[in-house]
Amino acid sequence: MWNQIAAHISQVTGRPFAVNHQRSLGGGCINAAASLSDGQQTYFVKLNQAAQVAMFEAEAAGLAEMVASQTMRVPSPICWGIAADSAYLVLEWLELGGRGADAAWAEMGGNLAAMHRTTSPQGFGWKLHNTIGSTPQPNPWTGDWTTFWQTHRLGFQFQLANRRGGSFPQQAQLLDAVPQLLAGHQPQPALVHGDLWSGNAAVTRSGVPVIFDPATYYGDREVDLAMTELFGSFPAEFYQAYREAFPLDPGYQQRKVLYNLYHILNHFNLFGGGYDAQANRMMAQLLSWV
């Protein structure tokens, strides 16, 4: 398998690459990970079942879209495919582990604000369906943000959660309330990371802020800001720099609960546990505001 991947790297880079060192890395809960090196060049490789190759293709396209925006630093995709019985995605190797100086997090906030100014004339959605974790994430082009969030984000997650046996007594009421919760809010379709929590952001050893593992689409930029607050906030310098570069609209504090409900439902679909109870508490909070 490694020789097949090395041959693909050589083909797309135009530089001979033969693996002389391979090391398994601590992956996330979705994929396995490894580093490949020939002694001069190192690459980061994600691995999953062969059936998941479309997931890697979409991730590569999302990273390429962010690279093309010339705003945020992300690992560049090199190649992807199937070798033996595994799907793989080869990415640029970045030396992470910077101590996260205030200046780096401020730079990340400013860079994210710049990326969010990249918009799509086709509306909300994206050219590909992709995944959030390993959950399918449909991205049909949609002209109206409220419809997109109501149908293709919350509605879709509720469908999956109901099949999993989740109990959400206020589900229908919450979905009906989405237009009221988003009333008067008219975001532009911004290029978003889509899964921006602290585990998907870092600083390189040279002090450059980086984001990775995206679930890319064009949506309300606030979805990224909201998720940064869901599992432990980013440093204050990040938010200060973002707001200086691109101030948030009134009502964000309520909308972030609506946006983070999507991720809590997804965590229920991925992991079960107590996430259904957390989702129900968020729904009750949201409905108290209607």
C-alpha positions in Angstrom: 0.0 0.0 0.0 2.7 2.5 1.0 4.5 2.0 -2.3 1.3 2.6 -4.3 0.8 5.9 -2.3 4.4 6.9 -2.9 4.1 6.3 -6.6 1.0 8.5 -6.7 2.9 11.2 -4.8 5.7 11.0 -7.3 3.3 11.2 -10.2 1.4 14.4 -9.0 4.5 16.2 -7.7 6.8 15.3 -10.5 9.5 14.5 -7.9 10.6 10.9 -7.2 9.4 9.8 -3.8 10.2 6.5 -2.1 9.2 5.7 1.4 12.1 5.0 3.8 10.2 5.9 7.0 6.6 5.4 7.9 5.1 6.2 11.3 1.6 5.8 12.6 0.2 8.9 14.2 -2.5 9.5 16.8 -5.5 10.0 14.6 -8.9 11.3 15.4 -12.0 9.2 16.0 -12.8 9.0 12.3 -9.5 8.2 10.4 -6.2 6.6 11.0 -3.1 8.7 10.2 0.5 8.2 9.3 3.6 10.2 8.2 5.6 9.1 5.2 9.1 10.4 4.5 11.9 9.7 2.1 14.4 11.5 4.3 13.9 14.9 2.6 10.2 15.3 2.2 7.5 14.3 4.6 3.7 13.9 4.0 0.7 13.5 6.3 -1.6 10.6 5.2 -5.1 9.9 6.3 -6.5 6.4 5.9 -10.0 4.9 6.0 -12.0 2.1 4.4 -11.9 2.1 0.6 -15.6 3.0 0.5 -14.8 6.3 2.1 -12.7 7.7 -0.8 -15.4 10.2 -1.7 -15.0 11.7 1.8 -11.4 12.3 1.2 -12.0 13.7 -2.3 -14.4 16.2 -0.8 -12.0 17.1 2.0 -9.2 17.7 -0.6 -11.6 19.9 -2.6 -12.5 21.9 0.6 -8.8 22.5 1.4 -8.1 23.5 -2.1 -11.0 26.0 -2.0 -9.5 27.6 1.2 -6.0 27.6 -0.4 -7.4 29.4 -3.4 -8.9 32.1 -1.1 -5.3 33.1 -0.2 -6.4 33.9 3.4 -6.1 31.0 5.9 -3.1 28.7 6.1 -4.3 25.1 5.6 -2.4 21.9 4.6 -2.4 21.7 0.9 -3.9 18.5 -0.6 -1.4 16.4 -2.6 -3.4 13.4 -3.8 -6.0 10.8 -2.8 -7.3 7.5 -4.0 -7.5 3.8 -3.1 -4.5 1.5 -2.3 -5.1 -2.1 -1.4 -8.3 -2.0 0.7 -7.8 1.5 2.1 -8.8 5.0 0.9 -6.1 7.6 1.5 -5.6 11.3 1.4 -2.1 12.7 1.3 -1.5 16.2 2.7 1.3 18.7 3.0 3.2 18.0 6.3 3.1 20.9 8.7 5.2 21.0 11.9 2.6 21.8 14.5 3.3 22.5 18.2 3.9 26.2 18.4 3.1 27.5 21.9 0.2 29.6 20.6 1.4 33.2 21.2 -1.2 35.9 21.4 0.0 37.3 18.1 -0.6 33.9 16.3 -4.2 33.7 17.5 -4.9 37.3 16.6 -3.5 36.5 13.1 -5.8 33.5 12.9 -8.8 35.7 13.8 -7.9 38.2 11.1 -7.2 35.5 8.5 -10.6 33.8 9.2 -12.4 37.1 8.8 -10.6 37.5 5.4 -11.6 34.0 4.4 -15.2 34.7 5.3 -15.2 37.6 2.8 -14.9 35.0 0.1 -18.5 34.5 -1.1 -20.4 32.5 -3.7 -22.8 33.9 -6.3 -24.5 30.5 -6.3 -25.9 30.9 -2.8 -25.6 28.7 0.2 -24.2 25.1 -0.1 -21.3 23.8 -2.1 -20.3 22.0 -5.3 -20.0 18.7 -3.4 -21.7 16.9 -0.6 -19.2 16.1 2.1 -19.1 14.9 5.7 -19.0 16.4 9.2 -17.0 13.9 11.0 -18.1 10.7 9.2 -21.8 11.9 9.0 -23.0 12.9 5.5 -23.4 16.6 5.0 -25.7 17.6 2.1 -24.8 20.9 0.4 -27.3 21.6 -2.3 -27.1 25.1 -3.6 -29.9 27.0 -1.9 -30.8 30.7 -2.4 -32.2 31.2 1.2 -30.1 30.7 4.3 -33.1 30.0 6.6 -34.2 27.2 4.3 -30.7 25.8 4.0 -30.2 25.7 7.8 -33.7 24.4 8.5 -33.7 21.6 5.9 -30.1 20.6 5.1 -28.6 21.1 8.5 -31.0 20.7 11.4 -33.7 18.7 9.5 -31.2 16.3 8.1 -29.5 15.7 11.5 -32.9 15.1 13.1 -33.7 12.5 10.5 -30.5 10.6 11.3 -31.0 11.1 15.1 -34.6 9.7 14.9 -33.3 6.6 13.2 -30.8 6.2 15.9 -33.5 6.2 18.5 -33.2 9.8 19.8 -36.1 11.4 21.5 -36.7 15.1 20.7 -40.2 16.0 21.8 -39.8 19.6 20.6 -38.2 18.8 17.2 -41.1 19.9 15.0 -41.6 23.0 17.0 -38.0 23.9 16.8 -37.8 23.4 13.1 -40.9 25.5 12.6 -39.3 28.3 14.7 -36.1 28.5 12.6 -37.5 31.4 10.4 -38.4 33.4 13.6 -35.0 32.7 15.1 -33.3 33.9 12.0 -35.7 36.7 11.2 -34.0 39.9 10.0 -30.7 38.2 9.6 -29.4 38.2 6.0 -25.9 36.7 5.9 -23.9 36.5 2.7 -22.8 33.0 1.6 -19.3 33.0 3.1 -16.7 30.3 2.6 -16.6 28.5 6.0 -14.5 25.8 7.5 -17.6 24.1 8.9 -16.1 22.1 11.7 -14.0 24.8 13.5 -13.4 23.6 17.0 -10.1 23.7 19.0 -9.0 20.3 17.8 -9.0 21.6 14.2 -6.9 24.7 14.7 -3.2 25.0 15.7 0.0 27.0 15.4 3.0 25.7 13.6 6.4 25.7 15.3 7.3 28.8 13.3 4.3 30.6 14.7 1.9 30.4 11.8 -1.8 29.7 12.6 -3.4 26.8 10.7 -6.8 25.2 10.4 -7.5 21.7 9.0 -10.0 18.8 8.8 -12.7 21.0 7.2 -16.4 20.3 6.4 -16.4 23.1 3.8 -19.4 24.9 2.4 -20.7 28.4 1.8 -22.9 29.5 4.7 -23.4 32.1 7.4 -19.9 33.0 8.6 -21.2 32.9 12.2 -21.3 29.1 12.1 -17.6 29.0 12.4 -17.5 31.6 15.2 -20.2 29.7 17.1 -18.4 26.4 16.9 -15.2 27.9 18.2 -17.1 28.5 21.4 -18.8 25.1 21.7 -16.0 22.9 23.2 -13.9 25.5 24.9 -13.3 28.9 23.4 -10.3 30.0 21.4 -8.1 32.7 23.1 -9.6 36.1 23.5 -7.1 37.6 21.0 -8.7 35.5 18.2 -12.2 37.0 18.8 -10.9 40.5 19.2 -9.0 40.4 15.9 -11.9 38.8 14.1 -14.4 41.4 15.3 -12.1 44.3 14.5 -11.7 42.9 10.9 -15.4 41.9 10.4 -17.8 42.9 13.2 -20.6 40.5 14.0 -24.3 41.4 13.4 -26.7 41.9 16.4 -28.3 38.7 17.6 -25.2 36.5 17.3 -25.4 35.3 20.9 -28.8 33.7 20.2 -28.0 32.4 16.7 -24.9 30.7 18.0 -27.1 28.3 20.0 -29.1 27.5 16.9 -25.9 26.9 14.9 -24.3 24.8 17.6 -27.4 22.6 17.9 -26.3 21.2 14.6 -23.0 19.9 16.0 -24.6 18.5 19.2 -27.1 16.6 17.1 -24.2 15.4 15.0 -22.3 14.3 18.1 -25.4 12.3 19.1 -25.4 10.6 15.7 -21.7 9.9 15.9 -21.3 9.0 19.6 -24.7 8.7 21.3 -24.3 9.3 25.0 -25.9 12.3 26.6 -25.8 14.5 23.5 -29.6 14.0 23.0 -30.2 15.5 26.4 -27.9 18.4 25.6 -29.8 18.9 22.3 -33.1 19.0 24.1 -31.8 21.6 26.6 -30.6 23.8 23.7 -34.0 23.4 21.9 -35.8 24.5 25.0 -33.6 27.5 25.3 -34.1 28.5 21.7 -37.9 28.1 21.9 -38.0 30.3 25.0 -36.8 33.1 22.8 -39.5 32.8 20.2 
